[in-house]
Amino acid sequence: MSYLPRSIASRIKGKVLYNEPLRNHTTWRIGGPADIFVEPASRKDIALLLEFAMANEQPLTVIGNGSNLLVSDNGLKGVVVKIGDALGRVRIVEEKLIAEAGAKLGRVTAIAQAAGLGGLEFAVGIPASIGGAVTMNAGANGVSIGDVVDSVTVMDHQGGQRMLSAADLDFGYRTSRLQRMEAVVVEVELRLAARDPLEIRRRSEEYLRRRRVTQPLDSPSAGSVFKNPPGEAAGRLIELAGAKGMRVGDAVVSTKHANFIINAGNAKAADVLLLIDKIRTIVRDKFGIDLELEVKVIGNSGAGWLDAICHQGSKPLAGSD
Ligand SMILES: Cc1cc2nc3c(=O)[nH]c(=O)nc-3n(C[C@H](O)[C@H](O)[C@H](O)COP(=O)(O)OP(=O)(O)OC[C@H]3O[C@@H](n4cnc5c(N)ncnc54)[C@H](O)[C@@H]3O)c2cc1C
């Protein structure tokens, strides 16, 4: 385990924790400790952490609300930077909504609704930070956040900031160029449209109601585990393959929505990974389709084949464990 030198720690205004269990920061409630865990209170904090990680060849991993992450039981080496509420200011300028990356989508959608700005209703109920949402190009009901992004401001290794337009970001199905860039999203500008707040509310409530009916929202999960193959729903394939209720340890394929794996108590990342492997195998055997992960698996499990899966989703900004 490593520590921040006093010269850096004393200048950071945000929360700094050592050996912090990452299960406290993922919606799956799974994940071992981070050597150094920081919730920055300002962009200057982020720049200091990037400078420290670069100078000391420490891996640095950025997380948002941890709602699309499977973190290794062994935790993460180096620095984990959680872009959270302390970097979550939101303002409206005419029909633009400008949010710092840590703002939760729930708050952003409520602010948009109150201001009579429509276009974000689809996102109601996605438990993301807006920085994580643009990185993943989160979406639902046929709309994705990339459809309403005007620009995104990122910070690079050197602490420099630049604004990228939506056209620069290569938005696709649950993907964006941000997933391949070594940069921290610090601010997002959305272009919305003036609409009747009551109409926005009606639509939002309908989307939320549908979520409650179809998704196991009372158990810890990371939403859909697999991407939908072209023209198919991953959940339907998993259900038809007979995997509903399949279990490894406390990791269970939801009986309500087969593309959700719930943590029924004390599930480990290794349990979820084994279950993922079983689901992939039975879907491949039955339909000849290879399911691709939507969740990002990060960290090193210490077991060969698990690590092959683990590294596909990681986004270390400086070095790698
Ligand atoms: C109950 C439930 C329902 C869900 N429903 C949906 C849904 O309808 N549609 C959908 O698309 N997803 C859904 N999800 C999945 C998840 O909410 C989204 O993928 C979301 O976009 C993740 O955002 P986050 O802030 O939690 O990011 P995290 O999970 O913390 O991180 C995701 C990725 O983004 C990167 N990242 C996060 N923040 C930043 C940043 N500031 N700068 C650079 N990189 C960053 C991380 O490194 C990681 O690679 C659901 C999840 C749950 C638990």
PDBQT file of the ligand as one rigid body, heavy atoms in Angstrom, charges set to zero:
ROOT
HETATM    1  C1  LIG A 401     -30.101  -0.174 -11.168  1.00  0.00    +0.000 C 
HETATM    2  C2  LIG A 401     -29.245   0.252 -12.342  1.00  0.00    +0.000 A 
HETATM    3  C3  LIG A 401     -29.848   0.649 -13.524  1.00  0.00    +0.000 A 
HETATM    4  C4  LIG A 401     -29.070   1.033 -14.623  1.00  0.00    +0.000 A 
HETATM    5  N1  LIG A 401     -29.708   1.424 -15.759  1.00  0.00    +0.000 NA
HETATM    6  C5  LIG A 401     -28.969   1.815 -16.819  1.00  0.00    +0.000 A 
HETATM    7  C6  LIG A 401     -29.609   2.242 -18.029  1.00  0.00    +0.000 A 
HETATM    8  O1  LIG A 401     -30.838   2.293 -18.152  1.00  0.00    +0.000 OA
HETATM    9  N2  LIG A 401     -28.801   2.611 -19.065  1.00  0.00    +0.000 N 
HETATM   10  C7  LIG A 401     -27.447   2.594 -18.996  1.00  0.00    +0.000 A 
HETATM   11  O2  LIG A 401     -26.770   2.950 -19.973  1.00  0.00    +0.000 OA
HETATM   12  N3  LIG A 401     -26.820   2.184 -17.860  1.00  0.00    +0.000 NA
HETATM   13  C8  LIG A 401     -27.539   1.805 -16.784  1.00  0.00    +0.000 A 
HETATM   14  N4  LIG A 401     -26.914   1.401 -15.637  1.00  0.00    +0.000 N 
HETATM   15  C9  LIG A 401     -25.429   1.326 -15.605  1.00  0.00    +0.000 C 
HETATM   16  C10 LIG A 401     -24.717   2.613 -15.121  1.00  0.00    +0.000 C 
HETATM   17  O3  LIG A 401     -25.572   3.407 -14.322  1.00  0.00    +0.000 OA
HETATM   18  C11 LIG A 401     -24.199   3.442 -16.298  1.00  0.00    +0.000 C 
HETATM   19  O4  LIG A 401     -23.238   2.730 -17.061  1.00  0.00    +0.000 OA
HETATM   20  C12 LIG A 401     -23.554   4.760 -15.852  1.00  0.00    +0.000 C 
HETATM   21  O5  LIG A 401     -23.267   5.525 -17.002  1.00  0.00    +0.000 OA
HETATM   22  C13 LIG A 401     -22.286   4.608 -15.026  1.00  0.00    +0.000 C 
HETATM   23  O6  LIG A 401     -21.992   5.879 -14.445  1.00  0.00    +0.000 OA
HETATM   24  P1  LIG A 401     -21.107   5.992 -13.122  1.00  0.00    +0.000 P 
HETATM   25  O7  LIG A 401     -20.975   7.420 -12.764  1.00  0.00    +0.000 OA
HETATM   26  O8  LIG A 401     -21.650   5.103 -12.073  1.00  0.00    +0.000 OA
HETATM   27  O9  LIG A 401     -19.708   5.474 -13.674  1.00  0.00    +0.000 OA
HETATM   28  P2  LIG A 401     -18.761   4.335 -13.073  1.00  0.00    +0.000 P 
HETATM   29  O10 LIG A 401     -19.510   3.048 -13.035  1.00  0.00    +0.000 OA
HETATM   30  O11 LIG A 401     -18.138   4.803 -11.814  1.00  0.00    +0.000 OA
HETATM   31  O12 LIG A 401     -17.649   4.264 -14.228  1.00  0.00    +0.000 OA
HETATM   32  C14 LIG A 401     -17.975   3.770 -15.509  1.00  0.00    +0.000 C 
HETATM   33  C15 LIG A 401     -16.808   4.069 -16.461  1.00  0.00    +0.000 C 
HETATM   34  O13 LIG A 401     -16.684   5.469 -16.643  1.00  0.00    +0.000 OA
HETATM   35  C16 LIG A 401     -15.394   5.938 -16.240  1.00  0.00    +0.000 C 
HETATM   36  N5  LIG A 401     -15.611   7.238 -15.606  1.00  0.00    +0.000 N 
HETATM   37  C17 LIG A 401     -16.539   7.540 -14.657  1.00  0.00    +0.000 A 
HETATM   38  N6  LIG A 401     -16.476   8.860 -14.349  1.00  0.00    +0.000 NA
HETATM   39  C18 LIG A 401     -15.487   9.382 -15.114  1.00  0.00    +0.000 A 
HETATM   40  C19 LIG A 401     -14.927  10.695 -15.254  1.00  0.00    +0.000 A 
HETATM   41  N7  LIG A 401     -15.386  11.751 -14.551  1.00  0.00    +0.000 N 
HETATM   42  N8  LIG A 401     -13.900  10.870 -16.129  1.00  0.00    +0.000 NA
HETATM   43  C20 LIG A 401     -13.422   9.828 -16.862  1.00  0.00    +0.000 A 
HETATM   44  N9  LIG A 401     -13.900   8.578 -16.777  1.00  0.00    +0.000 NA
HETATM   45  C21 LIG A 401     -14.930   8.360 -15.910  1.00  0.00    +0.000 A 
HETATM   46  C22 LIG A 401     -14.844   4.863 -15.311  1.00  0.00    +0.000 C 
HETATM   47  O14 LIG A 401     -13.434   4.839 -15.368  1.00  0.00    +0.000 OA
HETATM   48  C23 LIG A 401     -15.451   3.600 -15.920  1.00  0.00    +0.000 C 
HETATM   49  O15 LIG A 401     -14.672   3.174 -17.030  1.00  0.00    +0.000 OA
HETATM   50  C24 LIG A 401     -27.659   1.027 -14.525  1.00  0.00    +0.000 A 
HETATM   51  C25 LIG A 401     -27.046   0.644 -13.321  1.00  0.00    +0.000 A 
HETATM   52  C26 LIG A 401     -27.839   0.259 -12.243  1.00  0.00    +0.000 A 
HETATM   53  C27 LIG A 401     -27.155  -0.122 -10.954  1.00  0.00    +0.000 C 
ENDROOT
TORSDOF 0
